[in-house]
């Protein structure tokens, strides 16, 4: 009897050891996180940092040599065209009575008159182009009502009309500035001609604002003697903003004027819509934060929202720009975290009957979150995200419940 008990205990101990060894070496399910292959809108963007800038800046310079009185304006002060006094120049007799100064002032009058004459045909051309763009926009809107024009054609016509309006506004501003330059040149000419200048007290030259906007910078605040061309102030309209985004030259060739863009991380609650107006034709070299030399190109964006919706946004503010280079609805897409290269092909592990199955994929367009699936998977398939080296084809997997965390 003792022998049977001893034998039984021995068998139990041996069985426990063998069972433990079998259990320890038995393949265990691998815990994995999964994503789903879905159909929906896929948007491919070029993401880069950018900064805002005022479209039209104007640097007010001294039209002639003289003594500059102290400038009382500060950055942020509002100015009105033809009304706000920016600076005052007093005569500096040895310079003002100089024959060379008289000749120079006369030449500046002629140059300013030529610039004003040149601005008029530019305005006329901009006016005609604006009228044509508006008529085309109206025509496409009528065609869209009868399904004879696509939504894309209407959007392109709207973008062209906005662009022509901005060109016309810029041409009008250029004419105003040319008129101001002519007036300043004529005033300077009067003050360097002794016969026309009159008493010294009457020969102060008052410089009025050529535009309506705000003072951006004051280059010379204290009273001093200035020479012709010395910058005094910089003016601009902070509401008239555009965005400068420098992108890699390899990305710039994919961007087209009229492409949509969205500005994020600018300080507001929602992204600001924008439109690509210009891809500059010349690139430049820039050293990245990692010390790598990169060839980059500036892309200029126009803000679509009116200034009332972005009052907090000012000049030289940082933004994160997402420029849309391709988007489409109903695209079969897979999370990019599931993709990896295997034997020089894109692959992913699909979960089927609680086992990992290696799938070879053909991938189309992609962004940082999802990629277009041309073949290899179907809508509703579950794929393993960021598979570890434990995942192999045929391995049993245990899908984690992310919501349980």
C-alpha positions as CSV (number, residue, x, y, z in Angstrom):
1,X,0.0,0.0,0.0
2,X,2.8,2.4,0.9
3,X,4.4,1.6,-2.5
4,X,1.3,2.5,-4.4
5,X,1.0,5.8,-2.5
6,X,4.6,6.6,-3.1
7,X,4.3,5.8,-6.8
8,X,1.2,7.9,-7.1
9,X,2.9,10.9,-5.5
10,X,5.9,10.4,-7.8
11,X,3.6,10.4,-10.8
12,X,1.8,13.6,-9.6
13,X,5.1,15.4,-9.1
14,X,6.5,14.3,-12.5
15,X,3.2,15.2,-14.2
16,X,3.2,18.6,-12.6
17,X,6.8,19.3,-13.8
18,X,6.1,18.0,-17.3
19,X,2.8,20.0,-17.4
20,X,4.7,23.2,-16.3
21,X,7.3,22.7,-18.9
22,X,4.7,22.1,-21.6
23,X,2.8,25.2,-20.5
24,X,5.9,27.4,-20.4
25,X,6.9,26.4,-23.9
26,X,3.4,26.4,-25.4
27,X,3.0,29.4,-27.8
28,X,1.0,32.2,-26.0
29,X,-1.2,34.6,-27.9
30,X,0.5,37.9,-28.6
31,X,-1.2,41.0,-27.3
32,X,-1.7,43.5,-30.2
33,X,-3.5,46.7,-31.0
34,X,-5.5,46.8,-34.2
35,X,-6.9,49.4,-36.6
36,X,-9.6,49.1,-39.2
37,X,-9.5,49.4,-42.9
38,X,-12.2,51.9,-43.8
39,X,-13.6,54.0,-46.7
40,X,-13.7,57.7,-46.4
41,X,-12.1,61.0,-47.4
42,X,-8.4,60.9,-47.7
43,X,-6.4,64.2,-47.7
44,X,-2.8,64.4,-48.6
45,X,-1.1,67.6,-47.3
46,X,2.3,69.3,-47.1
47,X,2.8,70.3,-43.5
48,X,5.3,73.0,-42.6
49,X,5.6,76.0,-40.3
50,X,4.9,79.4,-41.7
51,X,4.6,83.0,-40.6
52,X,2.2,85.8,-41.4
53,X,3.3,89.0,-43.1
54,X,1.6,92.2,-44.3
55,X,1.1,92.2,-48.0
56,X,1.9,95.8,-48.7
57,X,4.6,97.5,-46.6
58,X,5.6,101.1,-47.1
59,X,8.9,102.6,-45.9
60,X,8.7,106.4,-45.5
61,X,12.1,107.9,-46.3
62,X,13.5,111.4,-46.1
63,X,12.9,113.1,-49.5
64,X,15.8,115.5,-49.0
65,X,18.6,116.4,-46.5
66,X,17.6,118.4,-43.5
67,X,17.1,118.4,-39.8
68,X,14.4,115.9,-38.7
69,X,12.3,116.8,-35.7
70,X,11.4,114.2,-33.1
71,X,8.8,111.7,-34.3
72,X,6.0,111.3,-31.8
73,X,4.5,108.2,-33.3
74,X,5.0,104.7,-31.9
75,X,4.5,101.2,-33.4
76,X,0.8,100.3,-33.4
77,X,-0.4,103.9,-33.8
78,X,-3.1,104.3,-36.5
79,X,-2.4,106.6,-39.5
80,X,-4.8,108.0,-42.1
81,X,-3.9,108.7,-45.7
82,X,-3.1,112.4,-46.3
83,X,-4.1,113.4,-42.7
84,X,-1.6,112.0,-40.2
85,X,1.6,113.9,-39.8
86,X,4.5,111.4,-39.8
87,X,7.6,113.6,-39.6
88,X,8.8,117.2,-40.1
89,X,12.0,118.3,-41.8
90,X,13.6,121.7,-41.2
91,X,16.0,123.2,-43.7
92,X,19.7,122.5,-43.4
93,X,20.9,125.5,-45.3
94,X,24.2,124.3,-46.8
95,X,22.5,121.3,-48.2
96,X,19.2,122.9,-49.3
97,X,20.9,125.8,-51.2
98,X,23.3,123.4,-52.9
99,X,23.0,123.4,-56.7
100,X,23.4,119.7,-56.8
101,X,20.5,119.2,-54.4
102,X,18.3,121.3,-56.7
103,X,19.2,119.1,-59.7
104,X,18.6,116.0,-57.7
105,X,15.2,117.2,-56.5
106,X,14.2,118.0,-60.0
107,X,15.2,114.6,-61.2
108,X,13.1,113.0,-58.4
109,X,10.1,114.9,-59.6
110,X,10.4,113.6,-63.1
111,X,10.9,110.0,-61.8
112,X,7.9,110.3,-59.6
113,X,5.8,111.6,-62.4
114,X,6.9,108.7,-64.6
115,X,6.0,106.2,-61.9
116,X,2.6,107.7,-61.6
117,X,2.0,107.6,-65.4
118,X,3.1,104.0,-65.4
119,X,0.6,103.1,-62.7
120,X,-2.4,104.2,-64.6
121,X,-2.3,101.5,-67.4
122,X,-1.6,98.9,-64.8
123,X,-4.8,99.9,-63.0
124,X,-6.8,99.7,-66.2
125,X,-5.5,96.3,-67.0
126,X,-6.2,95.1,-63.5
127,X,-9.8,96.5,-63.7
128,X,-10.4,94.7,-67.0
129,X,-9.0,91.4,-65.7
130,X,-11.2,91.8,-62.6
131,X,-14.3,92.4,-64.7
132,X,-13.6,89.4,-66.8
133,X,-13.0,87.2,-63.8
134,X,-16.2,88.3,-62.2
135,X,-18.2,87.6,-65.4
136,X,-16.6,84.1,-65.7
137,X,-17.5,83.4,-62.1
138,X,-21.1,84.4,-62.7
139,X,-21.2,82.2,-65.9
140,X,-19.8,79.2,-64.0
141,X,-22.3,79.6,-61.2
142,X,-25.1,79.6,-63.7
143,X,-23.7,76.5,-65.4
144,X,-23.3,74.8,-62.0
145,X,-27.0,75.1,-61.4
146,X,-27.7,73.0,-64.5
147,X,-24.9,70.6,-63.7
148,X,-22.9,71.9,-66.7
149,X,-20.0,72.9,-64.6
150,X,-18.2,71.1,-61.8
151,X,-17.7,72.3,-58.3
152,X,-14.0,72.4,-59.0
153,X,-14.5,74.8,-61.9
154,X,-16.6,77.1,-59.8
155,X,-14.0,77.1,-57.0
156,X,-11.3,77.9,-59.6
157,X,-13.4,80.8,-60.9
158,X,-13.9,82.1,-57.4
159,X,-10.2,81.8,-56.7
160,X,-9.4,83.7,-59.9
161,X,-11.9,86.4,-59.0
162,X,-10.3,86.9,-55.5
163,X,-6.9,87.0,-57.1
164,X,-7.9,89.6,-59.6
165,X,-9.5,91.7,-56.9
166,X,-6.3,91.6,-54.9
167,X,-4.3,92.6,-58.0
168,X,-6.6,95.5,-58.5
169,X,-6.4,96.7,-54.9
170,X,-2.6,96.4,-55.1
171,X,-2.6,98.5,-58.3
172,X,-4.7,101.2,-56.7
173,X,-2.4,101.2,-53.7
174,X,0.6,101.5,-56.0
175,X,-1.0,104.5,-57.7
176,X,-1.7,106.2,-54.3
177,X,2.0,105.7,-53.3
178,X,3.2,107.0,-56.7
179,X,1.0,110.1,-56.2
180,X,2.4,110.6,-52.7
181,X,6.0,110.2,-54.0
182,X,5.2,112.9,-56.6
183,X,3.8,115.3,-54.1
184,X,6.8,114.8,-51.8
185,X,9.2,115.3,-54.6
186,X,7.5,118.5,-55.7
187,X,7.5,119.7,-52.1
188,X,11.2,118.9,-51.8
189,X,12.0,120.8,-55.0
190,X,10.2,123.9,-53.8
191,X,12.2,123.9,-50.6
192,X,15.6,123.5,-52.3
193,X,14.9,126.5,-54.6
194,X,15.8,129.7,-52.6
195,X,13.6,131.9,-54.8
196,X,10.5,129.8,-54.1
197,X,11.1,128.6,-50.6
198,X,10.4,131.9,-48.8
199,X,11.4,132.7,-45.2
200,X,13.3,129.9,-43.3
201,X,10.4,129.5,-40.9
202,X,8.0,128.7,-43.8
203,X,10.3,126.1,-45.3
204,X,9.5,123.2,-43.0
205,X,8.6,120.0,-44.9
206,X,5.7,118.1,-43.4
207,X,5.5,114.4,-44.4
208,X,2.0,113.1,-44.3
209,X,1.0,109.4,-44.3
210,X,0.6,108.0,-47.9
211,X,-1.7,105.1,-46.7
212,X,-4.2,104.3,-44.0
213,X,-3.1,101.6,-41.6
214,X,-0.7,101.5,-38.7
215,X,2.9,102.3,-37.8
216,X,4.9,99.1,-37.9
217,X,8.4,100.4,-37.0
218,X,10.0,103.7,-36.3
219,X,13.5,103.8,-37.7
220,X,14.5,107.3,-36.5
221,X,12.7,108.5,-33.4
222,X,14.9,111.2,-32.1
223,X,15.7,114.6,-33.7
224,X,18.7,114.3,-36.0
225,X,20.1,115.3,-39.4
226,X,19.1,113.0,-42.2
227,X,20.2,112.5,-45.8
228,X,17.9,111.8,-48.8
229,X,16.6,108.3,-48.7
230,X,17.2,107.7,-45.0
231,X,14.3,105.5,-43.7
232,X,12.1,107.1,-41.1
233,X,9.0,104.8,-40.5
234,X,7.5,101.6,-41.9
235,X,3.7,101.6,-42.4
236,X,1.2,98.9,-43.3
237,X,-2.3,97.5,-42.7
238,X,-2.2,94.6,-40.2
239,X,-5.6,93.4,-41.4
240,X,-4.2,92.8,-44.9
241,X,-2.2,89.6,-44.2
242,X,-0.7,86.8,-46.2
243,X,1.2,83.7,-45.1
244,X,4.7,82.7,-46.1
245,X,5.5,79.0,-45.8
246,X,8.8,77.6,-46.8
247,X,8.6,74.0,-48.0
248,X,11.1,71.5,-49.5
249,X,11.6,72.0,-53.2
250,X,10.5,68.3,-53.7
251,X,7.2,69.2,-52.1
252,X,6.9,72.6,-53.9
253,X,6.6,70.9,-57.3
254,X,3.4,69.1,-56.1
255,X,1.7,72.4,-55.0
256,X,-0.5,74.4,-57.5
257,X,-2.0,77.9,-57.2
258,X,-5.5,77.6,-56.0
259,X,-4.8,74.6,-53.7
260,X,-6.6,74.7,-50.3
261,X,-4.7,75.1,-47.1
262,X,-5.5,75.2,-43.4
263,X,-3.6,77.2,-40.7
264,X,-3.4,75.6,-37.3
265,X,-1.8,76.4,-34.0
266,X,-2.2,80.1,-34.6
267,X,-3.9,80.8,-31.3
268,X,-7.5,80.5,-32.4
269,X,-10.0,77.8,-31.6
270,X,-10.4,76.5,-35.2
271,X,-8.2,76.3,-38.2
272,X,-8.1,79.2,-40.7
273,X,-8.8,78.4,-44.3
274,X,-6.4,79.7,-46.9
275,X,-5.6,79.4,-50.6
276,X,-2.3,79.1,-52.4
277,X,-1.7,82.2,-54.4
278,X,2.0,81.9,-55.5
279,X,4.8,79.4,-55.5
280,X,7.9,81.5,-55.8
281,X,10.1,80.6,-58.8
282,X,13.4,80.7,-56.9
283,X,14.5,78.5,-54.0
284,X,17.0,79.0,-51.3
285,X,19.3,77.0,-49.1
286,X,18.3,76.5,-45.4
287,X,20.0,74.5,-42.6
288,X,17.6,72.4,-40.6
289,X,17.6,72.0,-36.9
290,X,19.6,68.7,-37.4
291,X,22.3,70.6,-39.4
292,X,21.1,69.3,-42.8
293,X,21.3,71.6,-45.8
294,X,17.9,71.7,-47.5
295,X,16.7,73.4,-50.7
296,X,13.4,75.2,-49.9
297,X,10.9,77.3,-51.7
298,X,8.5,79.9,-50.4
299,X,4.8,79.3,-50.9
300,X,2.5,82.3,-50.4
301,X,-1.1,81.8,-49.0
302,X,-4.0,84.1,-49.0
303,X,-6.4,84.0,-46.0
304,X,-10.0,83.3,-46.9
305,X,-11.7,84.5,-43.8
306,X,-12.3,88.3,-43.4
307,X,-10.1,90.2,-40.9
308,X,-13.0,90.3,-38.4
309,X,-12.6,86.5,-37.8
310,X,-8.9,86.8,-37.1
311,X,-8.4,90.1,-35.3
312,X,-5.8,88.5,-32.9
313,X,-3.5,87.5,-35.8
314,X,-0.8,90.0,-36.6
315,X,2.4,90.5,-38.6
316,X,5.2,87.8,-38.3
317,X,3.0,85.4,-36.3
318,X,3.9,81.7,-36.4
319,X,1.4,79.3,-37.8
320,X,1.3,75.6,-38.9
321,X,0.2,75.3,-42.5
322,X,-1.3,72.2,-44.1
323,X,-1.4,72.6,-47.8
324,X,-3.8,70.1,-49.5
325,X,-2.2,68.6,-52.6
326,X,-4.8,65.8,-53.1
327,X,-8.0,64.7,-51.6
328,X,-10.8,62.3,-52.5
329,X,-13.9,60.8,-51.0
330,X,-14.6,57.1,-50.7
331,X,-11.0,56.1,-50.6
332,X,-10.1,52.6,-49.1
333,X,-7.5,53.4,-46.5
334,X,-5.4,51.7,-43.9
335,X,-3.7,53.3,-40.8
336,X,0.0,54.0,-41.6
337,X,1.0,52.5,-38.3
338,X,0.1,49.1,-39.7
339,X,2.5,49.4,-42.7
340,X,6.0,48.0,-43.0
341,X,8.4,47.0,-45.8
342,X,8.8,43.2,-46.3
343,X,10.9,42.0,-49.3
344,X,10.7,45.4,-50.9
345,X,6.9,45.5,-50.8
346,X,4.4,47.2,-48.5
347,X,2.9,44.7,-46.1
348,X,0.6,44.5,-43.1
349,X,-0.6,41.9,-40.7
350,X,-4.4,41.3,-40.9
351,X,-6.2,39.6,-38.0
352,X,-8.3,36.7,-39.2
353,X,-9.7,34.1,-36.8
354,X,-7.5,35.5,-34.0
355,X,-4.4,34.8,-36.0
356,X,-2.0,37.2,-37.8
357,X,-1.9,36.9,-41.6
358,X,0.7,38.6,-43.6
359,X,-0.8,40.6,-46.5
360,X,1.1,42.2,-49.4
361,X,-0.3,45.5,-50.3
362,X,-0.3,48.0,-53.2
363,X,-0.3,51.5,-51.7
364,X,-1.3,54.7,-53.4
365,X,-1.5,58.2,-51.9
366,X,-0.8,58.5,-48.2
367,X,-0.4,61.0,-45.4
368,X,0.9,60.8,-41.8
369,X,-2.2,59.0,-40.6
370,X,-3.6,56.8,-43.4
371,X,-2.6,55.4,-46.8
372,X,-4.7,54.5,-49.8
373,X,-5.1,50.8,-50.4
374,X,-5.2,49.8,-54.0
375,X,-5.1,46.0,-53.4
376,X,-4.4,43.5,-50.6
377,X,-7.1,44.5,-48.1
378,X,-10.8,45.1,-47.9
379,X,-13.0,47.5,-46.0
380,X,-13.7,46.2,-42.5
381,X,-10.4,44.2,-42.2
382,X,-8.6,44.6,-38.9
383,X,-4.8,45.2,-39.1
384,X,-2.2,45.1,-36.4
385,X,-0.8,48.5,-35.5
386,X,3.0,48.8,-34.9
387,X,3.6,45.0,-34.9
388,X,6.5,43.8,-32.7
389,X,9.1,41.2,-33.7
390,X,6.9,38.6,-31.9
391,X,4.2,38.8,-34.6
392,X,4.6,36.4,-37.4
393,X,2.2,35.1,-40.0
394,X,0.0,32.4,-38.3
395,X,0.8,33.5,-34.8
396,X,-2.2,33.6,-32.5
397,X,-3.0,37.1,-31.3
398,X,-5.0,38.7,-28.5
399,X,-6.6,42.0,-29.5
400,X,-6.3,44.6,-26.8
401,X,-9.3,46.7,-25.9
402,X,-8.0,50.2,-26.0
403,X,-11.1,51.6,-24.4
404,X,-10.4,49.5,-21.3
405,X,-7.4,51.5,-20.4
